[in-house]
Amino acid sequence: MGKETTATAKLPLARKRSIIYNECFLVLEQFILILQHNKKNMAKPRVFISSTFYDLKQTRADLDLFLDQLGYEPVRNEEGDIPYGKEDALEEYCYKEIKSIDILISIVGGRFGSESKKHDSSVSQMEIRAALAENKQIYLFIDKNVLSEYETYLLNKDSDIKYRYVDDQRIYNFIEEIKSLKANNNIKGFDTVSDITKYLKEQLAGLFQRFLQEQTRVKEINLIKGLEKTAQTLNRLVNYLSDENKDQAEEINRILMISHPLTESVKSDLGIKYNFYIEGFDDLKAFMIAYGYTIDDDEPLFGPYLFVRTFNNNIYKLIVSTEIFDDEKKLKFFKKNDWNTNWSIYTVEAIVYSDEDDLPF
């Protein structure tokens, strides 16, 4: 909708509005199509289903449906989800596909399955090894009968015996290998597909919760880093203003008096919760009088200023050195590291009454 053409400029106002509305509608329609396209192509977690095929065909199909309903993208070799090339053996493309998945679900039954052409293991076992090598999240489900008989295998693995629930002892060899791993060896027994889906619901919900917690921690860490940078910047500013602008000390002091060591000391001693600042002796005097203190001498020849208050059988004293004021009784600026705590001393003394004070005459 750029400049009007000569032909458009001559059209009636109602016609112009109609053309503009149509153009706006077309733009909006294109925008909606883009949103719909993005929604369809939204990234989904990819879940590789690994198992022997013929004996667990229905289990694989049920898991596929379950994952699809959760909004995940199931990956199964029998569904054409894995792009096969012509250069390598088919099993190699399965291992390569595992690099691009997020989660691997392995189902172990009683059949060994297809044997790898390069290794003394089944293709399903090699898929798990590939996922471990890529540090993928793995969930391993083993038929409960197989898992129960595994204990018998441990007692007789050096003996030449025939097992009831597996057709190859290498299944138990592999289970032993997985159980010996220090991490990422989540094994769960199952009787039916519902056992698997119930457990996966809990685990996937836990993964999502952990993700949310990690995102919160990332925000907290970024906030802390930001505060640290701000503190460093303020420290550099204070040092710069103090060291490089000594000729403008009066203006600098006004900016920095709110954090002056004397102000912080008085604030702490008197238990004051709000912020305030002191520019000079007159401010300090007015402030202390407002809190019920009296000053012993405005112009002491020797020694410090002494502010005194008597309250609840106690004598409160604030002793402030004259050294921290200039000739005009303006407060000098000091860095915290240069501040001498003896320049501002606060004491509380109990009033001791003599026995004579108790006499009635």
Secondary structure as UniProt FT lines:
FT   HELIX           6..9
FT   HELIX           13..40
FT   STRAND          46..51
FT   TURN            55..56
FT   HELIX           57..69
FT   TURN            70..71
FT   STRAND          73..75
FT   HELIX           77..79
FT   HELIX           90..97
FT   HELIX           98..100
FT   STRAND          103..108
FT   HELIX           123..133
FT   TURN            134..135
FT   STRAND          137..143
FT   HELIX           144..156
FT   TURN            157..158
FT   HELIX           170..179
FT   STRAND          187..190
FT   HELIX           193..244
FT   HELIX           246..248
FT   HELIX           249..256
FT   HELIX           257..259
FT   HELIX           261..269
FT   TURN            270..271
FT   HELIX           281..290
FT   TURN            291..292
FT   STRAND          294..295
FT   STRAND          305..311
FT   TURN            312..313
FT   STRAND          314..320
FT   HELIX           322..324
FT   TURN            327..328
FT   STRAND          330..331
FT   HELIX           336..338
FT   HELIX           341..343
FT   STRAND          344..350
FT   HELIX           355..358
//
